[in-house]
């Protein structure tokens, strides 16, 4: 076969987001009920380009956030667990693409953006700590060639042995000094433990990470000044989460419209599919405006992003509840989609930055 023919054949067999969603749908009950982690499908999504839209080497950069959000929403309309893993992966791509140091970007970005290597974000605790809501969990000491780091991260998702995650640690002896680096789960001094089970999203490979005297080489340091770096990445971190909220709301909307008899009886409930659709459109317009300003690190515009993230959360919660009300007892059965959507929407409200985190930030101005 000619090289041109080989290229055409490769393109024809390469997965698309739509083909991955088709493969995902029959697995959703297993992911939700049995905690199945769909690693192969997550890699397929990378091969389909879902994680590369917002990277500079792949021609996207910040403008590609919209495409990344849309891919996540397409998956989240059927399974929030898988969409959440996508967000973990997308966030890690975002950090690597914007790293202060070239070495980790050159070392990891290609593999993470294509899904060949999977990973998580590791910033739940640091984002809360830098906002003054809890202590920073990791502490580091400068040593020749890098840092020695100790501490415990309670929950990091999309993580099994060999996967990557990024996190922030204080630097001993440097007042208000923070560094951000990439870690490898299961490497020396980086152990995984699982001692909690959740009401939803059990299929997200979520573990506690015990970091004990782990050596982080300079080549894995994203920034030696995380206090300056975080304002550059936090908008993208939050905006990418829109894909989860949009997905839950779109899934509830689809289920309501497909349920003809139930829809007729539910016509007088306060929130119907047309209203959900209208709010989705308005929020997408707001997201587009935020994405155009994603490079602006000022706090005022970040608070505007948090307001939109809060409104997205309310829509996910209200849409899931509207679907549950429409389905009634049919949606209250074990394994019912309406019941799963309620649990998933609640996760959208508690993942960092949670509703209580956002409202506290907005109250503080």
N, C-alpha and C positions, 0 to 999 in steps of 0.2 A: 504493500500500500504506500502511496506517495506521502510525503510529509504533510501536504495539505489535507489529504484524505484522513491521515491519522489525527490531525487537529480537529477536523469536523466530527470524527467518531468520538473523540474525547469530549468535545462539547456536547454531543448528543447524549452521552451517558452521564455527564456531570449532573449531580442533583440540583434541584431548584428548591427554594423555600416551599413552594406549593407541593412538590413531590415529597418533601420531608414531612410536611403537615399531613399529607395523605397516609404516610407510613406511621405517623405518630398517633393518629386518632384511635385506632384499635388498642393502643397501649395505655391510653389515659387511665382506665380503671386500675390497671396494674401499677402504674406510677403512683396513683393516689392511695390505693388501698394497701399495696404491698411494699411501697417505698422503692420501687424499681427506679434505678438511675439510668436514664437513656443516653449513655455515653456515646454510643455509635451514632445516634441521630444528632447529637450535639456536634460531633465531628463532621457529619454530613452537612449540617448548616454552615459550618466553616468553609467546606468545599464549595457550597453554593454562594459564598461571598457575603453571608449575613454579618460577619464580624469585621469586615474590611472597609465598609463604606466610609467610616469616619477616620481613616488613616491617611496620612500624607503620602506614603510610598505607593498606595493603591489609587491615588488620584482623588480621594474624597476630602480628607481633612474635616474641619468643623462643619462644612456644608453638608457632609454626608451623614450627619446626625439624624436627619429626617428619614433617610433610607434605613438606617439602623433601627430607629424607633418603629418604623412601619413593619420591618421584618419581625421584630419582637412582638408587635401587636398581632400580626397574622398568626403566630404560634400561640400567643396568649389567649386568643379567641377560642382556643380548644383546650389548652393546658397551661396553667400559670406556673406550675413547677418547672416545665421546660423553658418557658419565657424568662423566669427568674434566673435560671442557669445561663441563659443568653445574656441577661443583663450583667451578671458576674463577669462573663467573658468579655463583653463589650467594654465594661469599665476598666478591666485590666489592659485591654488594647488602648484605651484612651490614655491611661497613665504612661504606658510604654511609648506611645507616639509622641508624647509631649515631655518626655524626660529631659531634665537639665543635662544629664550625662549621656553621651552617645553610646557608650558600651552596652548597657542593657537593652537599648532600642535595637542595636545591631545584632545582639545576641539572641533576643527572644521575639521581637515583634512579628517577623514573618511567620513563625510557627504558630503564634497565638492568634494572629489575624486570620489564618487559614484553617484554624481548628485542629491542626496537627498536634498542638499542645493545648490542653485545657487548663483553666484556672479560675481563681476567685479574686475578690477585691481586698478583703482584709482591712477595710477602713471603717467598719461600723463603730468600733470603740474609738479610733482616732477622731472621727468626725464629731462624736459626742464630746470627747475630751477637749478638743480645740474650741468647742462652743461653751466649755465650762460646765458641762453636765455630769461628768464622771472623770476619774483619774485615768491618765494614759496607762495602758496595760503593759507596754513593752519599754524596757530600759536598755540602752546600748552604751558601750564603752569603746572609745577609739583605740585601735591597736594597729600595729604595722600591717598595711595592706587592706584594712577594712574595719569592721566593727565586731565586737562580741555582744550578742543580744540575749536577754532573758525576759521571761514573762509568759502570760497566758492570754490567748484570744478566745473568748467563750464560744463564738459561733462564726465559722467561715464556711461558705457554701461553694459548690462546684469543685470540691476538693477530694481527691484520693491520693494515694502515694504516687509521687512523680509529678503531680500537678503543681502549678505555680500560684502564688498569691503575693500581693504587695501589702505592706503595712508601714506604719510610722512608729518610731521609737524616740524617746528622749535621749540626749547625748550627755553622758556623765561629765560634769565639770564645765558645761557650757550653759549659762543661764538662758532659759527660753530657747535652747538649742534642740532642734528636731531634725531627724533624717528620715527619708523614705526609701525603702529598698524592696527588691524582689526576693522572696524566699521559695524554697522547694519543699513541698510537703513530703515528709518521710526521710529527708536528708538528715545527716548527723545533727542531733540536738533539736530537730523539728518533728515532734511526734504528734500523731493524731489520736484523739480519744472521743468516744461517743457515749455519753451517759444521759442523754435527754431525747425524748420523742415528742413530736409535735402533732397538733390536730390536723395539720395539712402540710403540704410541701415536704413530705418525708423522702420523696424521690429526688432530692437536690444535693445529695452527698454533703451534708452539713455536719461538721465536726468541730470540736474544740481543738486548739493547737497549743501544745505545750512546748515552749521554746526555752531550751536550757543550754546556755553557753554556746549558742550557735554562732558560727563564724559567717559573716556576710562580707564577701570580698568587694572591693571598690567597684569591680565590673558589674555588680548587681545593685549598686546604689543609684536610684532614680534621681535623687536630689539630696545634697548635703544641707539644704536649707528648706525643709518641708514647710516651715511657717510662711515662706514666700511662695512655695510651689502650690500649696493647696488652693489658694484663691484662683489659681490658673486652671485648676482641674475640677473644682467643685460644681460649677454650673453644668458641665457635661455629665458628671456623676449623677446629678439630680435629674437633668433633662432626659437622659437615657431611660430612667425609670418610668417615663410616660408610656413606654411600650407595654409595660405590665398593666397599668391602669386602663389604657385604651383597649387592650385585649380583653380584660375581664368585662368591661362595659359592652364591647362589641359582641362578645359571646352571649351575654345576657340578652342583648337586643336580637340577635339571630334566633335564640331559643324562643323568645316571646313571639316573634313573627311567624315562626314555623308551627306554633301551637295554635292552629285555627280555632277550634272549639273553645279552648281556654281563653284565647284572646277576646273572643266575643263576650264572654261572661265577665272578663276583667276590664272591659272598655271604660268603666267609670272609676277605676283606681287612679290615684293622683299622678302616677308617673307611668307613661306608656312608651312604646318603642319610638314613636315619632319625636317625642320630647328628648329621649335619650340620644337619638340621632342628631338632633339640633345642637345639643350641648357638646357632643363629640366634635361637630364641625367648628363650633366656637373655640373650643380648647385647642384644636389643631391649628387654628389661626394664631392663637396666642403663642403656641410652641414655635411656630415659624418665626415670629418676632423675636423670641428669646434666642433662638438659634443664630439669627443674624447678629446678635450682640454677645455671642458666647465668649468672645475674646476679652470682653470688658470685665476686669477683676473686682470692680468696686462693690461695696457691700449693698448699696441701694438696689442695684439691678439684680444682685443675688437674692435679695428679699422678694423681689418681684417674681423671680423663678420659683421661690418657695411658695408664694401665693398660688401660682398656677399648679404646682405639684399638689397643694392642698385641695384645690378644686377638682383636680383629676381623681384624687382619693375619694372625695365625697361622691363623685359620679360613679366610681366603681362600686362603692358601698350601696348607693341608692339603686343602681341598676341591678345589682345582684339581689337586693331585697325585693325589687319590683318583679323580677322573674320568679322568685320564691312565692310571692303572694299570688301571682297568676297561676302557677302550677299547683298551689295548695298542697293537699295530702300527697299528690303524685310526686312532688318535689321534696317531700319529707321522708322518703324511703331511703334505706341504706343503698348507696351507689347512685342515687339520683344526681343529675347534673346540677339542678338548682341548689341542692344542699352543698355540693362541692363548691359552687361559685360563691356562696356565702362565706365559706371558710377561706377561700382564696382572696376575696375582697378584704377580709379582715387582715390578711397578711400584708396587702398593699398599704394598709393603714399603720402597720407597726414596723415595717422594714425601715431602717435608717435612711433618711431622716423620717421618723415617725410623725404621726399627727401631733403628739404631745411635744416632740422636739421642735417641729415647725412652728406651732403656736407659741412656744416659749421664745423662739428666735424672733418671731414677728412682734411679740409683746415687748421684747427688749430693744427693738428698733435697730 
